[in-house]
Amino acid sequence: MTRGGTATGPRFISATQAAELVGDGATLAIGGSGGGLVEPDQLLAAVGERYRQSAHPAGITLVHTTGIGDRAGAGMDHFAQRGLADRVIAGNWGMAPQMSRMAAEGDFEAYNFPQGVMSQLWRDIAAGRPGLVTHVGLGTFCDPRVEGGRLNPRSTGTFVEVVELAGREWLFYPSFDVDVCFIRGTTADEDGNISMEEEAARLEMLAMAQATHNRGGIVVAQVKYVARSGALDPRTVEIPGILVDYVVHHPAQKQVVTHDYNPGFSGAVRVALSTLPPFPLDERKVVARRAISEVRPGDIVNLGVGIADGIASVAAEEGVDDRFTLTIEQGLVGGIPARGVIFGVSTNPAAILDQPAQFDFYDGGGLDITFLGFAQIDADGNVNVSKFGGRVVGTGGFVNISQNASTVVFCGTFTAGGLVAVADEGQLTIEQEGRHRKFVDRVEQITFSGAEALRRGQRVLYVTERAVFRLEPGGLRLIELAPGVDLQRDVLDHLPFEVAHDDLTTMATALFVPEPLHLSRSPQFSEAEALS
């Protein structure tokens, strides 16, 4: 393929013209994250529209590090057309339900690898290395001795291998070629230098551009503004113009799907936390309240997407958000991570790092504690969040994070699908049980291995609105029960396996009343003053 840049800078083209750069059978890499975060949305829509009109490009390979979309037809769902993609390699699928369904039905080859692995792999591709060697994924569905990241029978490729190095087993994820990549920034100058001043994350835009350029591919950047040559402060330039072949100007580009621009997300303004939406007392808040009791002053904390993201809201509500540091995998350090579809941004972040650097920190054991969701748990403490009930969701950063944090707290409701659990007057009443059991004989896919966690010496808890479990060498142990809940009827009858519960205690009644917990005055954070 011929690059489009000239001696004086990149070519400025339309999104329609950019879509024409993707040829049949090409490998297209796409930057971005869920909820429209740093998503080159106009470019994705243009490729989808071109295929509807001309049936081209056909049979392409798509590669994206995170889940991209809004769960309502945007993002990767623009590519949810039979024949457009022949293979998709992704870190997460949950933000694009139509692509997820096609993967589950075998419409194309589909693979899922950890978000951190994929973000770091871009740097290895850029540097001309053979691939990424890491411990991340051992013992999970990514391990080639388990499923090798394959999501359907059509997927027969090998994209991960077991290797031995320095007396240990590792996983090796090989490098690959890239024909075109779509990235995004805020401003491009006439030389193609890209800044990201209004973006709420950086992700791996630089590494992806370097990898594509060094492999002879075409780099296309979508931006909101265009500036004169030399107008950008070099300290704000994230992607130098030497890497950029084409620029697409999209003046209506939104920061995320819910906001045109929130300066509190980009770090331009520190907004008042009183502006954050209130968190009503329900089963999700009960889980978040119980989970936060595991945090200690000074902890470095990760929050996962889903029910665990409520912990940030509880921390802000209780005035203890400054007693520990919340982080999320997209590269945010500090602040209050957002909930819902725009998970991946934070209000008032202290730092915004490249995503690969965040995962370096996580993989090396930098996290004291993490709070993650779950879809299925079995008697051995294995957890599945990636593929269940005919749905392909993907792991995201879950594997990196859950394998490397000192303490792992899985957060979720005990059952799903119609659960009505009412917290009032210091106790919990199960008014309607959920249709779907989340504690199962055997998880459908191992996203977290209980046996590997025990071998690593991690502390692992499973927190629900009605019961708390701990992972032990013999399996799960039930250690706490909510007041008002019947042990046999509401817990044991819904478990397909036996659990020890001889040292059972009662969850704190304060979790089940609307009034604040007053954590800022609790003994749990008594050391915080000395740390501040």
N, C-alpha and C positions, 0 to 999 in steps of 0.2 A: 504493500500500500504506500502511496505517496503522501508524505506529510504536507500539511497546508500552510505552515508558517513561512514567512518571507524574511529577508534580511532585516527588515524594519519592524518585524513583529508578526503576530498571528493574523489570520483572516477573520473578519467579523461576518458571521453568516446567520441565517435564520435557523430556527429549530427544524423546519422542514428540510433544509439543505443538510443539516447535521445528520438527520435520520438516513439520508442517502449515503452517508459514509460507511454505514454498516452493511457489509456484503453478505450474501448467502454463505452459510457455514462459518461465519466469523465468530471469534470469541470477544464478547462485549463485557467489560467490567464496569460496574455501576457503584458509585459512592452514595452515601446517605444512610439514614436510619429512620425508624418509625415515626409516624406523625408528621412527616414532611421535614424532619430535621436534616438540614444540609442536602436535601433531595433535589436532584436536577429534574424537577417534575415536568417542565415543558419538553425536555428532550425525550423522556420516557413516553409521554403522550404522543409525541411526533412519530416515534418508531411504531407504536401501536396503531396509529392512524394510517401510516404508510402501508403496514401489512394488510389492514382492512381493505385498502384501495387497490393494492397491487400484488398481494401475496408475497411480498419481499420486505425485509430479508427473511429467508427461510432456513430452517435447520441450524440456527445459531446456538452457541454455548453462552449462557449467562452466568456471571459470577458476581455475587454480592456478599459483603461481609456480615451485614446485619439484616434484620427484617425491614423492608422498605414498603410503606403504604400507610393507609389510614383505616384498614379493615372495612372499607366501604367502596372499593373499586379503584383507588388511586395506586400510585407506586408501581410495584411489580405486576399488579393486576392488569396494567395496560398490555402486558405480554401474554395474558391468558387467552391465547388463540391457537387452536391446533395447527401445528406445522411451523409456527414461528420459532419455537425453541426445540432443539433436539436434546439438549442437556442443560441442567441447571445445578450449580454448586453454590450453596448458600449457608450462611451462618444461622439464619432464622427464617421461618416461613409464615409466622403467625400474623403478620400485618397485611398479608395479601391472600385472603381466603380462597379466591378463585385459583390462583397458582397452587396453593396448598392442596385443593381438591384434585387438580389435574395431576399433581405429583402422586397423591394417594392412589389415583386410578391408573397410573402408569402411562400417561400421555407422553411422557418424555423421561429420559434418565434423570434421576433426582438424587442428590447427595446432600448430606448435612454434616458440617464440621464445626468445631467450637469457634465462636466469634473471635476470641483472642488469637487462636491459631491462624485464622484467615487474615486478621489485621496485621499480625506480625509477618506472615508469609509475603506480603507485598514488599516488605523491606528486603527480604532475601532475594526475591525476584529482581528487584532494582539493583541489588549489589552483585548480581551474577552468580549467586551461590546456588547449589543444587536443590536447596529446599530448607525446610525448618525441622530441626530436631528438638523435640520437647517431650516431657513426661505427660503433658496434658492429653487426656483421652484414654490413657491406659485403663483397662478394665471396664470401659463403657462401650456403648454401641459403636463408637468411632474406632475402637480397636479392631484391626482386621481379623482377629481371632474370634470376634463376636459378630459384628455386621459390617465393619469397614465403612460406616457412614452411609451405607446404601439404604434408600427409602422405599424401593419397590423392586419387583422381580426383573424389570427391564434394565435396572442399573447393575451392570456387570463390570464396570471399570474398577481399577485399583488406584486409589489416590492417597493411600496411607500404607506404610510398611512398618514392621517391627525391626529394630536394629539394636545391636549391642555396642555399647561404647563406655569406656572407663568402668567396666565391670557392672554396668547397669543396663536394663532394658529401657528403650526409648521408642517413641513413635516418630517416623520420618514422613513428612508431608512434602512431596516433590514440587518444585517450581514448574511453571507452565508459561506458554506464550500468550500475549494479549494483543489483539488487533486494534481495538478501540476502547477507550474508557470515557465515561461521562462523569465529570466531577462538578462541584459547585463552590462558588465563593460569593462574596458580597460585591466587590468592586474589581474591575479590570481596568488597567490603564492601556494606553494605545500600544504598549510593548508586550501586553499579555501578562504582566505581573498581576497576581490575584491576592487581594486581601480578604479577610473574613470578619470584619469588625462587627457586623450585625448577626453573625451566626452564633448559635448557642452551643456549638461543639465544633471540633476540628476533624474528628474521626481520623481516617487514614488518607485524606485527600492528597497530601504531599507524596506519601509512599506509593500510592496508586499511580499518580502521574509519573513519578520517577520510573516505576516498574514498566509502565506502558511505553514510555519514551525509549528506555534502554533496550526494550525488546523490539524496537522498530515499529511500534504501533502509533496510533493517532490519539492525541489528547484533546478532548472537547470540554470546555468549561462554560457553565451557565452562570451568569452574574446579574445582579440587580441594577448596578450602576456602571457607567463607563467614564473614566477620568483621562485627562490629558497625560501624555508621556511625561514621566518624572514627577507627577503630582502626588503619588503615594509615598508616605513615610516608609522607608525600607524596613523599619522595625515591625510594621504591620503586615508585610508581604509574607504570605504562607507558601505560595507556589510561584516560583520565579517564571518569568515569561519564556525562558529558554526551554521550558517543558511543555508549553501550551501551543497547540497548532491552530485551534479554532476557538472563537469566543461567540457565545450566543447571549444577546442582551434580552433579559426578561424583566421589564420594569415592574411588573405586578408580582414578582417573586415574594412569597410570604416566608417569614422566619420559620414558622411551623403551621400546621393546618388550623390551629385554633387562634393564632395571633398573626397579624401583619408584621408587627414588631413589638416585642416587650424588652425594654432595655435592661430589666432585671435578669433576663435570661442570658444576655450577652456579656454582662458584667459592666455595662456602661453606667448603670445607676443601681444603688443599693435600695431596694424598695422596702416599704414597711411590711413586715410579715402579717400584720393585721389584715392586709388585703387578700391573703390566701383564703380559699373557700373553707368553710367549717367542715368538720368531719363528724357526722352524726353517729350516735351510739347504736351500733348494730354488731352483727357477728364479726365483721371485718375489723371494726375498731377494737373489739374485745381481743382478737388475736394480736393486733398491733400493740395494744397495751401490755399484754402478757409478755410478748416478745421483747419489748424494750427493756424489761426488767433484767435481761441478760447483759445489757451494756454496762460498761464501767467507765468512769471518768478517764478521758484521754484515749479511749479506743479509736482505732481507725476502722470504720464500718463500711460495708458495702450493702446496698439495697438492690434486690432484684425486682423485676417487673411483676405486676399482679398484686396480690393481697399484701405482700411485704412492703410495698411502697407507702402504705399507710403509716408506717413507723415514722417517716419524716414529718407527717402531719401531726402525729401525737407529740413528737419532740418539740415542734414549734409551738403547739398549743400549750404544752407544759412549761415552756420557757427553758428547756434544757438542750436546745439545739447547739449551744455554744460549749457544751460540756464534753462533746466528742465530735469526731469529724466524719460526716457522711460522704460517701463517694459512690459514683456509678460508673459502669464500664466504658461508657462513651467518652470518658476522659475528664469528667467533672470531679473536682475536689472541693469539699465544703459546700455551704448553702443548703437549700431544701429541695431535694429532687421532686419533680412534678409527678403527679399521678395520672393514670389512664393512658390515652392514646399517645400523648406526647412524653411518655416516660423516656428519658434520655436527655432531658434538659433540667437545669436546676435554677432556682431563684437565688440570687446573690452568691454565686460560686466564688470561692477564693482563688481558684486556678482552673484554667481550661487547657488540658494537655492533649497531645495527639493520642488517639486510642491505642496504638501499639505500645506506647510508653506506659499507659495505665495498666495494660495487661502484663508488661514486664514486672511491674510492681506487684501485681496480684500473684503472678506465677511464682515469684520468688518468696512468697510467704509474708508479704507486707500487711495483710489484713488480719486484724485481731478477731473479727467476727463478721459473719455475713447472714443476711436474712433473705431467704429464697422461697419461692412458691413450690407447689407440688400438684401433680395430677393423680399420681398413683404411688402408693407405698406398700411394700410387702413385708413379710415377717423378718427378713434378713436386713431390713433397713434400706433396701434399694429404693431409689426414687426415679420416677419417670415424669418428665415434663415435655418430651420431644415428639412422641408419637403414641396416640392412644385413641381408642374408640373410632378408628377409621380416619382420624384427623392427623395431619402432618403439621406440627407447630415449629419444631426445631429447638435446638439447644440454646442459641444465643450465647451469652457469656457464662451460662450456668456451669458448664463443665470446668472451665478455667477457675472460676470462683469457688465452686464447691470442693474442688480437689485441693485447694491451697490455703484456705482460711483456717485459722487455729480452731475456731468454734463455728459450727454451721447450725443455723436454726431454720428449719423448714416451716413455713407458715401457710395455713390454708384452713378452709372449713372441713369439717369431718366428713360430710357428704356434699353432693352438688346436685343442681337441677331441682329447683323448687324448695330448697331448705328455707324454713322460717324459724329462726331462733331469736327469742326476745330476751334482752337483758334489762332487768328492772328490779329495783329494791334489793340489790345485792345478790341476785341469783339469775340463773339462765333457765328458760323454759323452751323446750323443743315443741313448737306448735305444729310444725309439719316437717317430716323428714325428707331429705333430698332423695331423688330417684336413683342417683348414681353413687355407688360405693367407691371411695377413693383408697380405702385399704383393701388390698386384693391378695389372692394367693401368690401370684407372681406378676410382676410388672411386665407390660408388653414390650418395653424397651428400657435398657439400663442407662439412664443419663447420669446417675450417681450410684456408685457401688458401695454398699455398706461394708463389705469385706475389705475393700481397699482403704476405706476410711479408718477402720479399726487397725489395719496394718500401719497406717500413717500416724496413728495416735490422736486423731481429731476427736473433739468433743462434739456430739451431734444430738440435737433435740428436734422434736416434731411437735409444733404447737398448733392446736385447733381451738375453736371456741368453747369446746366442752371437755377436752382432755389434753394432757401433755405426755409425750413419750420420750424415752431416752434410748439411744443405741448402746447395747452392751454386747460382749462376746457371744452371748446366747441368743441375741436378737433384740427385738423391741421389749422395753419394759414400760408399763403404764405407771407414771409417777404422780400425776395430779388429775383431779376431777373437779369440774365446775360445781359450785353450790346449786342445788335444785335439780341436778341431773341424776338420773337413776343409772347406777353402774351397769347393771345387767341389760336393761331395756334400751338405754340410749348409747351404750358403748360396746359392751362385749357381744351383744347379739348382732352387731354390724361388722364384727371382725371375723374373717374366714380362717383365723389362726389363733392359737392360744398365746396369751401374753402374761408375763409375771406382773403381779400388782400387789404384792404383800406389804410394801411400804408406801401405800397410797396416801397422799395428802390432798387438802382442799385448796383450789385456786382462790386467790384473795377476793373477798367480796367487793372490794373497791373497784375491781375491773368491770363490775356489772351495774354501776350506778352512773347517772349522767354527770355528776360533779367531777371536777378535775382530780387527778391523782395527787397533785401537789408534789411532783417528782423533784422540783427544784429544792424542796426542803427535806427530802427523804434521805435516810442514811446511805442509800445507794450512791448518791452523788455528793456525799459529805467531803470527799477529797477534792472536789472540783475547785473550791476556792483557792486551795494551795497551788493548783495547776494554772489558774488564770492570772 
